[in-house]
Amino acid sequence: MNVGELDLAGARNVLEVIRAVQADLRKSERRVAEVVLADPQRVLGSTISETAEMAGVSQPTVIRFCTAIRCDGYQDFKIRLAQSLALGTSATHSAIAEEDSPEEVASKIFDYTMTSLDWARHRLDMVAVNAAVDLILGADHLEFFGFGASAIVAQDLQQKFPLFGIPCSATMDSHQQIMAASMMRPGGVAVAISNTGATRTVVELARLAREQGAKVIAVTGSMESALLNYADVVINVETLDNTDVFTPTTSRIAALVVADILSTLVARRLGKAHNERLVRMKRLLAQMRRHEGF
């Protein structure tokens, strides 16, 4: 990824912008980037001359660095840096170390998750989300397909959407998934969930559903994947890359948030009368829990 390919102006977390484009900066500008990523709190409290001294570069180089990451000068850079630190430490600094205490591990996981969710939030295409809502509201049946961790998201969606009067299922058995996809028909909508967009099973299910005349909504973290070839609508749920084996759930959490967004938007479109039925149903459930001692 180079500087020109990333929407730097629209990204709130300047630390993650720097991390993403660091390799494409000029050598002197990379030295400024390294200083910022190594100790962002210190840079936040430093003048431009102090930052230049820490990086061993000139003040004009610091200005060029700010311009390269699409900040309007050093003060704008510091404002965005303060916003990033308020969101949580960047993924670069949230890697869990062997010497970390349990408290530090917990703090890093929270920081990384909040930062990554904010990253996904500001890259969510609401045009695509609204297009997906349109397809769902026009569907006569829904099939939610996910494999592995994405199967949890499929199950969460399957729990929500019967409340809207739309028949749906999210089978976990691979043979039944193939049966369901191959038996779809026009009027049906398949929601194919894969963070990588490359899971062979999910791609094949999307292909089968599309061949039967169903519409396909892809929920994925990758905009360069085979899944996109069979999708009518693509909801990009991009999270920050993290290969740390101890923090594997960020993409799943982001996808679950998108599931909440979809279900809420569908509920709003169904109108007041339907929502009153939902409120009544929830009241009955609450009464049942009290009677059963839950």
Backbone torsions as a table, in degrees:
resi	resn	phi	psi	omega
1	MET	NA	130.9	176.3
2	ASN	-109.9	174.5	-173.9
3	VAL	-59.4	-36.9	-177.3
4	GLY	-71.7	-20.8	-175.9
5	GLU	-87.4	-14.0	-175.7
6	LEU	-103.2	137.1	178.0
7	ASP	-76.2	78.3	-174.8
8	LEU	-69.9	-36.1	-176.7
9	ALA	-64.6	-30.5	-176.7
10	GLY	-92.4	-4.0	-176.4
11	ALA	-88.8	125.2	-179.3
12	ARG	-78.6	-33.9	-174.3
13	ASN	-89.4	93.3	-174.0
14	VAL	-67.1	-25.8	177.3
15	LEU	-64.4	-40.4	179.3
16	GLU	-73.5	-30.5	173.6
17	VAL	-62.0	-46.9	-179.8
18	ILE	-60.8	-44.7	-179.9
19	ARG	-60.7	-39.2	-176.0
20	ALA	-70.0	-34.0	-173.4
21	VAL	-108.9	2.7	-173.0
22	GLN	-52.2	-43.7	-176.1
23	ALA	-66.9	-20.1	-176.7
24	ASP	-96.8	-1.5	178.0
25	LEU	-78.2	160.3	173.0
26	ARG	-64.3	158.8	-174.7
27	LYS	-56.4	-44.9	-178.0
28	SER	-68.8	-36.1	178.2
29	GLU	-69.9	-32.1	176.7
30	ARG	-63.9	-31.4	178.2
31	ARG	-66.0	-36.4	175.0
32	VAL	-66.4	-43.9	179.0
33	ALA	-58.3	-42.4	-179.5
34	GLU	-62.5	-39.7	178.8
35	VAL	-65.6	-43.3	-179.4
36	VAL	-63.5	-46.7	-177.5
37	LEU	-69.6	-29.9	-179.0
38	ALA	-72.3	-36.6	-177.5
39	ASP	-151.8	73.5	-176.9
40	PRO	-61.7	-32.1	179.4
41	GLN	-64.7	-39.1	179.9
42	ARG	-66.8	-42.9	179.8
43	VAL	-64.0	-37.2	-179.9
44	LEU	-58.1	-34.6	-179.5
45	GLY	-94.3	10.1	-175.4
46	SER	-106.3	151.8	171.9
47	THR	-79.0	171.3	179.6
48	ILE	-64.0	-35.9	179.4
49	SER	-68.9	-37.5	178.1
50	GLU	-67.6	-39.6	177.3
51	THR	-65.0	-41.4	178.1
52	ALA	-61.7	-40.7	179.7
53	GLU	-66.0	-41.4	178.7
54	MET	-61.8	-36.7	-177.8
55	ALA	-86.6	-12.0	-178.3
56	GLY	70.9	35.3	-179.7
57	VAL	-131.4	176.9	178.8
58	SER	-84.6	162.5	176.4
59	GLN	-61.9	-40.6	176.0
60	PRO	-59.1	-30.9	177.1
61	THR	-66.1	-38.9	177.3
62	VAL	-62.6	-40.9	177.8
63	ILE	-63.7	-42.2	178.6
64	ARG	-63.4	-36.5	176.5
65	PHE	-61.3	-45.2	179.4
66	CYS	-61.5	-42.0	178.5
67	THR	-64.7	-38.3	-178.1
68	ALA	-63.4	-30.2	178.7
69	ILE	-99.8	18.7	172.9
70	ARG	64.3	34.6	171.1
71	CYS	-96.7	147.5	-178.8
72	ASP	-89.9	68.0	179.5
73	GLY	93.3	177.5	-174.5
74	TYR	-69.2	-37.7	-179.3
75	GLN	-66.9	-39.7	177.0
76	ASP	-63.9	-39.3	176.9
77	PHE	-60.0	-43.9	-178.3
78	LYS	-67.4	-35.4	176.4
79	ILE	-63.0	-46.0	-179.5
80	ARG	-69.4	-31.5	175.6
81	LEU	-65.2	-42.4	178.1
82	ALA	-62.2	-40.4	177.5
83	GLN	-62.6	-41.4	-179.3
84	SER	-64.4	-42.3	179.3
85	LEU	-67.2	-31.0	176.5
86	ALA	-68.2	-29.9	179.3
87	LEU	-74.9	-24.4	-175.8
88	GLY	130.4	154.2	-178.3
89	THR	-60.0	143.6	-178.6
90	SER	-65.1	161.4	-178.0
91	ALA	-59.2	-31.4	180.0
92	THR	-58.2	-35.3	-175.2
93	HIS	-100.0	-0.4	-178.0
94	SER	-98.1	4.7	177.8
95	ALA	-61.3	132.2	-175.6
96	ILE	-78.4	130.3	-179.6
97	ALA	-105.2	155.6	-178.1
98	GLU	-59.7	-32.4	-175.7
99	GLU	-86.4	-1.6	-178.5
100	ASP	-65.4	141.0	174.5
101	SER	-76.4	164.3	175.3
102	PRO	-55.5	-37.5	178.9
103	GLU	-65.0	-39.8	178.9
104	GLU	-68.3	-38.0	177.2
105	VAL	-61.1	-47.8	-179.9
106	ALA	-60.8	-43.8	-179.4
107	SER	-63.4	-42.1	-179.0
108	LYS	-66.5	-39.6	179.6
109	ILE	-66.5	-42.2	175.9
110	PHE	-61.5	-46.8	-178.8
111	ASP	-60.3	-46.6	-178.2
112	TYR	-63.3	-42.6	-177.8
113	THR	-65.0	-44.5	-179.7
114	MET	-64.7	-41.4	179.1
115	THR	-64.5	-43.5	-178.0
116	SER	-68.1	-38.9	176.8
117	LEU	-63.1	-38.9	178.1
118	ASP	-66.6	-37.1	176.2
119	TRP	-59.7	-47.2	-180.0
120	ALA	-65.5	-40.2	-178.4
121	ARG	-56.8	-44.3	-174.9
122	HIS	-84.6	0.9	174.4
123	ARG	-113.6	2.9	-179.7
124	LEU	-75.1	123.2	-178.6
125	ASP	-86.5	105.5	-176.9
126	MET	-71.7	-20.7	173.4
127	VAL	-63.5	-44.3	177.9
128	ALA	-66.2	-40.3	179.3
129	VAL	-62.1	-44.9	179.8
130	ASN	-66.8	-34.4	175.9
131	ALA	-64.7	-38.5	177.0
132	ALA	-64.7	-41.0	177.6
133	VAL	-60.9	-41.9	177.6
134	ASP	-59.1	-45.1	179.8
135	LEU	-63.3	-42.8	-178.2
136	ILE	-63.9	-43.7	-178.8
137	LEU	-66.7	-24.5	178.4
138	GLY	-93.5	0.8	-175.1
139	ALA	-82.9	146.1	172.0
140	ASP	-97.0	-12.1	169.8
141	HIS	-161.1	152.1	-178.5
142	LEU	-122.7	140.8	171.2
143	GLU	-124.1	126.1	178.4
144	PHE	-104.7	122.2	-177.0
145	PHE	-117.8	127.2	174.3
146	GLY	-152.2	156.0	-178.8
147	PHE	-131.8	139.1	-179.5
148	GLY	67.1	-130.3	-178.6
149	ALA	-62.4	-33.3	-179.7
150	SER	-68.7	-20.0	177.1
151	ALA	-64.0	-30.2	178.2
152	ILE	-65.2	-39.1	177.7
153	VAL	-66.6	-41.3	177.8
154	ALA	-59.9	-42.4	179.6
155	GLN	-66.1	-37.2	178.2
156	ASP	-63.7	-42.5	177.2
157	LEU	-64.0	-40.2	-179.3
158	GLN	-64.3	-30.3	176.9
159	GLN	-70.8	-33.1	-174.8
160	LYS	-80.1	-44.6	-164.4
161	PHE	-76.4	-20.8	171.4
162	PRO	-59.7	-23.0	178.2
163	LEU	-65.3	-17.6	-176.8
164	PHE	-101.1	8.9	176.3
165	GLY	76.0	17.8	179.2
166	ILE	-107.6	116.6	178.1
167	PRO	-57.3	133.9	-178.3
168	CYS	-154.1	161.9	176.5
169	SER	-151.4	160.1	177.9
170	ALA	-146.0	69.6	-178.6
171	THR	-68.2	145.2	-178.0
172	MET	-99.3	-17.5	-179.6
173	ASP	-75.5	129.3	-174.0
174	SER	-64.4	-36.6	178.2
175	HIS	-66.0	-42.4	179.0
176	GLN	-68.9	-31.0	176.0
177	GLN	-62.0	-45.4	178.7
178	ILE	-63.1	-41.5	177.6
179	MET	-60.5	-44.9	-177.9
180	ALA	-64.8	-43.6	-178.6
181	ALA	-65.6	-42.0	-177.0
182	SER	-74.2	-14.4	179.1
183	MET	-102.2	5.2	177.5
184	MET	-69.4	166.2	-175.1
185	ARG	-147.1	167.9	174.6
186	PRO	-54.6	138.3	-175.1
187	GLY	101.6	-18.2	176.7
188	GLY	-90.5	157.3	177.1
189	VAL	-130.3	127.2	174.8
190	ALA	-102.5	132.0	175.0
191	VAL	-107.8	108.6	-176.2
192	ALA	-101.3	121.0	-172.9
193	ILE	-114.3	121.9	176.9
194	SER	-157.5	118.0	-178.3
195	ASN	-60.7	-43.0	-179.5
196	THR	-80.9	-23.3	-175.3
197	GLY	72.8	7.9	-175.4
198	ALA	-120.1	3.3	179.2
199	THR	-64.7	116.5	-171.0
200	ARG	-57.0	-41.3	-178.7
201	THR	-61.2	-46.5	-177.7
202	VAL	-68.0	-40.1	177.7
203	VAL	-61.4	-42.9	-180.0
204	GLU	-65.6	-39.0	178.3
205	LEU	-64.6	-40.3	177.3
206	ALA	-63.7	-41.2	179.2
207	ARG	-62.8	-46.2	-179.2
208	LEU	-62.0	-44.9	-179.5
209	ALA	-62.2	-42.1	-179.3
210	ARG	-64.8	-39.3	179.5
211	GLU	-62.7	-28.4	-179.3
212	GLN	-84.6	-0.7	178.6
213	GLY	97.1	1.8	177.8
214	ALA	-78.0	156.4	172.4
215	LYS	-86.6	151.4	-177.2
216	VAL	-125.8	126.7	171.8
217	ILE	-105.8	122.3	177.3
218	ALA	-99.2	129.8	173.6
219	VAL	-113.8	108.7	-170.2
220	THR	-148.8	155.7	176.7
221	GLY	-94.9	1.4	-177.4
222	SER	-125.0	129.9	177.0
223	MET	-97.1	11.3	175.6
224	GLU	-133.3	79.6	-176.2
225	SER	-151.5	164.3	-178.7
226	ALA	-65.5	-29.7	-177.7
227	LEU	-58.8	-33.8	-176.9
228	LEU	-64.4	-22.7	-179.7
229	ASN	-66.3	-20.0	-175.3
230	TYR	-118.6	16.8	-175.4
231	ALA	-107.1	136.3	171.8
232	ASP	-84.6	-33.2	177.6
233	VAL	-134.9	135.1	179.1
234	VAL	-118.2	120.2	173.4
235	ILE	-101.9	110.9	-178.1
236	ASN	-85.8	116.2	177.9
237	VAL	-112.6	76.8	-174.9
238	GLU	-83.3	126.3	174.6
239	THR	-118.4	168.7	-177.7
240	LEU	-72.9	140.6	177.1
241	ASP	-64.7	136.2	177.1
242	ASN	-155.4	116.1	-177.4
243	THR	-96.3	5.1	179.3
244	ASP	-66.6	121.9	-175.5
245	VAL	-66.6	-15.2	-177.5
246	PHE	-88.3	-5.5	179.5
247	THR	-131.8	67.9	-173.5
248	PRO	-94.4	1.6	-167.8
249	THR	-102.5	1.4	-173.4
250	THR	-60.8	-45.1	-179.1
251	SER	-64.2	-35.7	178.9
252	ARG	-67.0	-41.4	178.5
253	ILE	-62.2	-43.5	179.4
254	ALA	-62.5	-41.5	179.1
255	ALA	-66.1	-36.2	177.1
256	LEU	-66.2	-36.2	175.7
257	VAL	-63.6	-42.1	177.9
258	VAL	-64.1	-36.3	175.3
259	ALA	-60.2	-41.2	176.8
260	ASP	-63.5	-41.3	179.7
261	ILE	-62.1	-46.8	-179.9
262	LEU	-60.4	-48.0	-177.0
263	SER	-66.1	-36.3	179.0
264	THR	-67.4	-42.8	179.8
265	LEU	-66.4	-37.8	176.1
266	VAL	-63.1	-45.5	-179.9
267	ALA	-60.0	-41.4	-179.8
268	ARG	-63.7	-37.3	-178.3
269	ARG	-72.8	-22.5	-178.7
270	LEU	-75.5	-17.5	171.9
271	GLY	96.2	175.3	-173.3
272	LYS	-64.1	-42.9	-175.9
273	ALA	-61.7	-42.6	179.9
274	HIS	-67.0	-41.7	-179.3
275	ASN	-65.7	-31.5	175.5
276	GLU	-65.5	-35.3	175.8
277	ARG	-65.2	-38.9	177.8
278	LEU	-63.7	-42.1	179.1
279	VAL	-62.1	-41.9	178.9
280	ARG	-63.6	-42.7	179.8
281	MET	-61.4	-43.5	-179.3
282	LYS	-66.4	-34.4	177.4
283	ARG	-65.4	-40.7	177.7
284	LEU	-64.6	-39.7	177.3
285	LEU	-63.3	-41.3	179.5
286	ALA	-62.9	-39.6	178.3
287	GLN	-65.3	-39.7	179.3
288	MET	-63.0	-41.4	-180.0
289	ARG	-63.2	-40.2	179.7
290	ARG	-65.0	-40.7	-179.3
291	HIS	-67.1	-34.1	-176.4
292	GLU	-90.9	0.6	176.5
293	GLY	77.5	22.2	-179.7
294	PHE	-75.9	NA	NA
